Amino acid sequence: MKQLIKNEAIRNSLIFIGKTAFYFCIILLLIYLYHYKNIQGGTFIYNEF
């Protein structure tokens, strides 16, 4: 495994895949939170106050 990480092309590929997965999760989270902007969209914790 250490030899794979020492290979610069593979290391850069793993970094790219890791960053892509991280930003994809952030986008999914933002879409999920945007769902609560709509009045008919789900019950948000502060809607009852």
C-alpha positions as CSV (number, residue, x, y, z in Angstrom):
1,M,0.0,0.0,0.0
2,K,2.8,2.4,0.8
3,Q,4.3,1.9,-2.7
4,L,0.9,2.9,-4.2
5,I,0.9,6.1,-2.2
6,K,4.5,6.9,-3.2
7,N,3.4,6.8,-6.9
8,E,2.5,10.4,-7.7
9,A,-0.1,9.6,-10.3
10,I,-2.0,7.3,-8.0
11,R,-1.7,9.7,-5.1
12,N,-3.1,12.5,-7.1
13,S,-5.9,10.3,-8.3
14,L,-6.8,9.3,-4.7
15,I,-6.8,12.9,-3.6
16,F,-9.0,13.9,-6.5
17,I,-11.5,11.0,-5.7
18,G,-11.5,11.9,-2.1
19,K,-12.2,15.6,-2.7
20,T,-14.9,14.7,-5.2
21,A,-16.6,12.5,-2.7
22,F,-16.3,15.1,0.0
23,Y,-17.8,17.9,-2.1
24,F,-20.5,15.5,-3.4
25,C,-21.6,14.9,0.2
26,I,-21.6,18.6,0.9
27,I,-23.9,19.2,-2.1
28,L,-26.2,16.4,-1.0
29,L,-26.4,18.0,2.5
30,L,-27.2,21.4,1.0
31,I,-29.9,20.0,-1.2
32,Y,-31.4,18.2,1.8
33,L,-31.4,21.4,3.9
34,Y,-32.8,23.4,0.9
35,H,-35.8,21.0,1.1
36,Y,-36.9,22.7,4.3
37,K,-37.0,26.2,2.7
38,N,-40.4,25.3,1.1
39,I,-43.4,25.6,3.4
40,Q,-44.7,22.2,2.4
41,G,-41.3,20.6,2.7
42,G,-41.0,18.6,5.9
43,T,-41.2,19.7,9.5
44,F,-38.2,21.7,10.6
45,I,-37.4,21.9,14.3
46,Y,-38.3,25.7,14.5
47,N,-41.5,25.5,12.5
48,E,-43.5,25.0,15.8
49,F,-42.4,28.2,17.5
